[in-house]
């Protein structure tokens, strides 16, 4: 398994954006499960993933599939009292950093709860005012 994917499994669920930032490419693109826009850039993507790590509970990866630069990591978690399963679709760059991070997740009700929880957190994090440009 690629070392970045191994590290990712250890740090994503912790919600520590400083650790997460260390495995992201400078111009990483993050495609969340809650809306169609894409976040771009290490700092805003690390901040978003840091918040996600605080919203998810009982997070664990169930399966890891892939090789080279393309990976799929199946996970399960809770958002509040709702269960969810999803897949992190990861593309690494030539330096072994995460260049593209796309998340697909179900069921719909849990994705809605995630969206609501993330919106509430973002509204209290002043950094997101300056990150608006990071949405493409």
Short mmCIF file of the C-alpha atoms (twelve columns), coordinates in Angstrom:
data_MODEL
# 
_entry.id   MODEL 
# 
loop_
_atom_site.group_PDB 
_atom_site.id 
_atom_site.type_symbol 
_atom_site.label_atom_id 
_atom_site.label_alt_id 
_atom_site.label_comp_id 
_atom_site.label_asym_id 
_atom_site.label_seq_id 
_atom_site.Cartn_x 
_atom_site.Cartn_y 
_atom_site.Cartn_z 
_atom_site.pdbx_PDB_model_num 
ATOM 1   C CA . UNK A 1   0.000   0.000  0.000  1 
ATOM 2   C CA . UNK A 2   1.158   3.547  -0.707 1 
ATOM 3   C CA . UNK A 3   2.581   5.323  2.397  1 
ATOM 4   C CA . UNK A 4   0.249   8.319  1.921  1 
ATOM 5   C CA . UNK A 5   -2.789  6.024  1.927  1 
ATOM 6   C CA . UNK A 6   -1.507  4.333  5.100  1 
ATOM 7   C CA . UNK A 7   -1.030  7.730  6.781  1 
ATOM 8   C CA . UNK A 8   -4.423  8.893  5.575  1 
ATOM 9   C CA . UNK A 9   -6.145  5.998  7.320  1 
ATOM 10  C CA . UNK A 10  -4.498  7.026  10.582 1 
ATOM 11  C CA . UNK A 11  -5.175  10.756 10.453 1 
ATOM 12  C CA . UNK A 12  -8.419  11.491 8.588  1 
ATOM 13  C CA . UNK A 13  -10.700 10.301 11.387 1 
ATOM 14  C CA . UNK A 14  -8.766  12.362 13.946 1 
ATOM 15  C CA . UNK A 15  -9.918  15.590 12.339 1 
ATOM 16  C CA . UNK A 16  -6.549  17.277 12.896 1 
ATOM 17  C CA . UNK A 17  -6.191  19.631 9.961  1 
ATOM 18  C CA . UNK A 18  -2.438  20.120 10.539 1 
ATOM 19  C CA . UNK A 19  -1.859  16.392 10.061 1 
ATOM 20  C CA . UNK A 20  -4.237  16.289 7.104  1 
ATOM 21  C CA . UNK A 21  -2.464  19.233 5.423  1 
ATOM 22  C CA . UNK A 22  0.777   17.253 5.419  1 
ATOM 23  C CA . UNK A 23  -0.600  14.707 2.935  1 
ATOM 24  C CA . UNK A 24  -2.336  17.184 0.604  1 
ATOM 25  C CA . UNK A 25  -0.845  18.618 -2.578 1 
ATOM 26  C CA . UNK A 26  -0.659  22.426 -2.740 1 
ATOM 27  C CA . UNK A 27  -3.483  22.620 -5.308 1 
ATOM 28  C CA . UNK A 28  -5.520  19.665 -4.055 1 
ATOM 29  C CA . UNK A 29  -9.129  19.497 -5.213 1 
ATOM 30  C CA . UNK A 30  -11.790 18.257 -2.778 1 
ATOM 31  C CA . UNK A 31  -15.217 17.165 -4.037 1 
ATOM 32  C CA . UNK A 32  -17.570 16.757 -1.054 1 
ATOM 33  C CA . UNK A 33  -20.673 14.550 -0.932 1 
ATOM 34  C CA . UNK A 34  -22.924 17.414 0.168  1 
ATOM 35  C CA . UNK A 35  -22.873 19.705 -2.898 1 
ATOM 36  C CA . UNK A 36  -21.431 19.991 -6.408 1 
ATOM 37  C CA . UNK A 37  -18.765 22.683 -5.867 1 
ATOM 38  C CA . UNK A 38  -15.090 21.781 -5.548 1 
ATOM 39  C CA . UNK A 39  -12.750 23.119 -2.854 1 
ATOM 40  C CA . UNK A 40  -9.244  23.877 -4.156 1 
ATOM 41  C CA . UNK A 41  -6.014  24.427 -2.205 1 
ATOM 42  C CA . UNK A 42  -4.242  22.818 0.744  1 
ATOM 43  C CA . UNK A 43  -5.330  25.294 3.439  1 
ATOM 44  C CA . UNK A 44  -9.087  25.351 2.740  1 
ATOM 45  C CA . UNK A 45  -9.281  21.616 2.029  1 
ATOM 46  C CA . UNK A 46  -7.425  20.803 5.260  1 
ATOM 47  C CA . UNK A 47  -9.817  23.085 7.169  1 
ATOM 48  C CA . UNK A 48  -12.896 21.429 5.626  1 
ATOM 49  C CA . UNK A 49  -11.557 17.939 6.322  1 
ATOM 50  C CA . UNK A 50  -10.682 18.976 9.873  1 
ATOM 51  C CA . UNK A 51  -14.309 19.938 10.462 1 
ATOM 52  C CA . UNK A 52  -15.560 16.735 8.843  1 
ATOM 53  C CA . UNK A 53  -13.385 14.752 11.237 1 
ATOM 54  C CA . UNK A 54  -15.141 16.489 14.132 1 
ATOM 55  C CA . UNK A 55  -18.641 15.831 12.722 1 
ATOM 56  C CA . UNK A 56  -18.108 12.132 11.993 1 
ATOM 57  C CA . UNK A 57  -18.086 9.691  14.898 1 
ATOM 58  C CA . UNK A 58  -17.239 5.994  14.990 1 
ATOM 59  C CA . UNK A 59  -15.317 6.515  11.729 1 
ATOM 60  C CA . UNK A 60  -13.371 3.583  10.351 1 
ATOM 61  C CA . UNK A 61  -12.123 2.412  7.001  1 
ATOM 62  C CA . UNK A 62  -13.518 -0.999 6.021  1 
ATOM 63  C CA . UNK A 63  -11.688 -1.712 2.760  1 
ATOM 64  C CA . UNK A 64  -8.888  -0.178 0.747  1 
ATOM 65  C CA . UNK A 65  -8.615  -0.835 -2.978 1 
ATOM 66  C CA . UNK A 66  -6.192  0.496  -5.526 1 
ATOM 67  C CA . UNK A 67  -2.593  0.831  -6.555 1 
ATOM 68  C CA . UNK A 68  -0.251  3.396  -8.011 1 
ATOM 69  C CA . UNK A 69  -1.902  6.820  -7.853 1 
ATOM 70  C CA . UNK A 70  -5.572  5.732  -7.754 1 
ATOM 71  C CA . UNK A 71  -7.246  4.541  -4.553 1 
ATOM 72  C CA . UNK A 72  -10.713 3.890  -3.133 1 
ATOM 73  C CA . UNK A 73  -11.155 3.697  0.636  1 
ATOM 74  C CA . UNK A 74  -14.548 2.450  1.831  1 
ATOM 75  C CA . UNK A 75  -15.597 3.828  5.227  1 
ATOM 76  C CA . UNK A 76  -18.426 3.727  7.705  1 
ATOM 77  C CA . UNK A 77  -19.301 6.336  10.306 1 
ATOM 78  C CA . UNK A 78  -22.066 8.131  12.137 1 
ATOM 79  C CA . UNK A 79  -23.314 11.690 11.795 1 
ATOM 80  C CA . UNK A 80  -25.178 12.274 15.024 1 
ATOM 81  C CA . UNK A 81  -27.202 9.104  15.478 1 
ATOM 82  C CA . UNK A 82  -27.398 8.358  11.746 1 
ATOM 83  C CA . UNK A 83  -25.296 5.653  10.088 1 
ATOM 84  C CA . UNK A 84  -23.449 6.182  6.823  1 
ATOM 85  C CA . UNK A 85  -21.157 4.395  4.431  1 
ATOM 86  C CA . UNK A 86  -19.038 6.019  1.799  1 
ATOM 87  C CA . UNK A 87  -15.957 5.899  -0.344 1 
ATOM 88  C CA . UNK A 88  -13.005 8.269  -0.493 1 
ATOM 89  C CA . UNK A 89  -11.753 8.331  -4.088 1 
ATOM 90  C CA . UNK A 90  -8.135  9.469  -3.997 1 
ATOM 91  C CA . UNK A 91  -5.731  10.424 -6.754 1 
ATOM 92  C CA . UNK A 92  -2.125  10.973 -5.741 1 
ATOM 93  C CA . UNK A 93  0.263   13.260 -7.601 1 
ATOM 94  C CA . UNK A 94  3.800   12.318 -8.668 1 
ATOM 95  C CA . UNK A 95  5.106   13.392 -5.236 1 
ATOM 96  C CA . UNK A 96  2.737   10.962 -3.498 1 
ATOM 97  C CA . UNK A 97  0.471   13.710 -2.132 1 
ATOM 98  C CA . UNK A 98  -3.310  13.773 -2.466 1 
ATOM 99  C CA . UNK A 99  -4.179  15.750 -5.612 1 
ATOM 100 C CA . UNK A 100 -7.880  14.850 -5.834 1 
ATOM 101 C CA . UNK A 101 -10.084 13.798 -2.897 1 
ATOM 102 C CA . UNK A 102 -13.665 12.951 -3.831 1 
ATOM 103 C CA . UNK A 103 -16.185 11.582 -1.345 1 
ATOM 104 C CA . UNK A 104 -19.333 9.654  -2.206 1 
ATOM 105 C CA . UNK A 105 -21.669 8.730  0.634  1 
ATOM 106 C CA . UNK A 106 -25.092 7.337  1.477  1 
ATOM 107 C CA . UNK A 107 -27.853 7.379  2.663  1 
ATOM 108 C CA . UNK A 108 -29.335 10.678 1.594  1 
ATOM 109 C CA . UNK A 109 -30.653 11.494 5.087  1 
ATOM 110 C CA . UNK A 110 -27.170 11.215 6.612  1 
ATOM 111 C CA . UNK A 111 -25.615 13.307 3.830  1 
ATOM 112 C CA . UNK A 112 -28.212 15.989 4.645  1 
ATOM 113 C CA . UNK A 113 -27.302 15.807 8.332  1 
ATOM 114 C CA . UNK A 114 -23.613 16.136 7.385  1 
ATOM 115 C CA . UNK A 115 -24.393 19.187 5.231  1 
ATOM 116 C CA . UNK A 116 -26.325 20.831 8.094  1 
ATOM 117 C CA . UNK A 117 -23.585 20.097 10.644 1 
ATOM 118 C CA . UNK A 118 -20.853 21.373 8.327  1 
ATOM 119 C CA . UNK A 119 -22.785 24.559 7.528  1 
ATOM 120 C CA . UNK A 120 -23.191 25.242 11.258 1 
ATOM 121 C CA . UNK A 121 -19.449 24.726 11.876 1 
ATOM 122 C CA . UNK A 122 -18.342 26.791 8.889  1 
ATOM 123 C CA . UNK A 123 -20.542 29.708 9.996  1 
ATOM 124 C CA . UNK A 124 -18.533 29.903 13.234 1 
ATOM 125 C CA . UNK A 125 -15.097 29.607 11.565 1 
ATOM 126 C CA . UNK A 126 -13.977 33.036 10.305 1 
ATOM 127 C CA . UNK A 127 -11.397 31.447 7.996  1 
ATOM 128 C CA . UNK A 128 -14.152 30.337 5.655  1 
ATOM 129 C CA . UNK A 129 -14.898 33.913 4.639  1 
ATOM 130 C CA . UNK A 130 -11.467 34.082 3.004  1 
ATOM 131 C CA . UNK A 131 -11.789 30.510 1.674  1 
ATOM 132 C CA . UNK A 132 -14.808 31.369 -0.475 1 
ATOM 133 C CA . UNK A 133 -12.396 31.957 -3.363 1 
ATOM 134 C CA . UNK A 134 -11.279 28.350 -2.952 1 
ATOM 135 C CA . UNK A 135 -14.603 27.127 -4.268 1 
ATOM 136 C CA . UNK A 136 -14.423 26.615 -8.005 1 
# 
